[in-house]
Amino acid sequence: MSTSNSEAPEQQRTFNPTRLTLARKRRGFTKGQLSELVGVDVRSVSAYESGESSPRTDSLNELATVLKFPVEFFYGANLEGIIADSASFRAMSKMTASQRYMALSQGAIALHFNTWIESRFELPKSEIPDLSQERSPEAAADSLRRLWDIGELSIRNMIHLLEAKGVRIFSLSIDSREVDAFSTWKDKTPFIFLNCMKSSERSRYDAAHELGHLVLHRHATPHGREAEREADLFASAFLMPRASVLAIARRYPSLTDLIQLKKNWTVSVAALNRRLHAVGMLSDWEYRSLCIQIAKNDRTREPEEAPREVSQVLPKIFSVLHKKGIGRSQVARDLSISRSELEELMFGLAMASIEGGRKGALGGKHTQLILVDKRH
């Protein structure tokens, strides 16, 4: 199963300038910053990245050390990237260009990893429909629930549900609150990248928000306030169906009531407050009053946070590989990346047991995710 080419003779390998650019952006460096860290002229870095010249062995070793990529990484073929205009970022206006490039370059490495996985395992095919013609985001959420046979039930685990429907989920390992999540299509496969440093409730909402982009904006550039508003409306309706909210919630809830009620749908108190207002169970004054109370109680910390949701695909894959004597270090070598880079793609998704979360419906009937090992 090993595909590593790290043993190829030095003289037969060719330095790939596009990989240097990707590695630099992955670390959030400008060319000037990288040149200072490596101790070469900025014109040399520009020449390396343009392909005008290749770094000497000592310079390449220093580049690899600073960028935290194995030397072998810079000899690989071009990696398929993610076009910025095709990716939806939740907090686009708050992000710096450096943060966006860091996220997109990590996405490119995730695509590389996903290709490695799909060459060995048969993953679920996409069942993400195009619902851009629905009359509203809420109607699209209702349609998707019917299509997936979820009805009005609470979704027990968003990550499991999305993986079972063919979405590839990876961690977005960027230490920044401005980078929430993003999604994109590559050919016919949908990808969602989540910032797993956030609470379980907020990560679930981010996942539902990105699902909204996937079903509503598949054939359009998923940017702008209107696209974000539509994805928010979809996420709220998908996680908290109107009929379910009207049946369970009561009018004039206190903040204490919201903390208990949110457990029915595993959402944040802020998201539930907005939903109650949207369905007419809170007046404008009541909604604003609860917003003030939520802010006073520290909006960065979710009260009575739910257990974190994790992937079921990634642990199953590594369980099969482990039985074959293939560990994460070997996978990283096959990909010509460091083990830490590999684990950052799975941070918060595969480090814990795949069991957990609240009881409820993963989707109507319990959805079983089956991986097929192509090597058998």
PyMOL commands that set and color helices and strands:
alter all, ss='L'
color gray80, all
select helices_A, chain A and resi 10-12+17-26+31-38+42-50+57-67+71-75+84-86+92-94+97-118+137-147+158-164+200-216+225-239+242-248+255-264+269-278+284-296+313-323+328-335+339-344
alter helices_A, ss='H'
color red, helices_A
select strands_A, chain A and resi 88-89+121-122+168-171+181-186+189-194+372-373
alter strands_A, ss='S'
color yellow, strands_A
deselect
rebuild
show_as cartoon
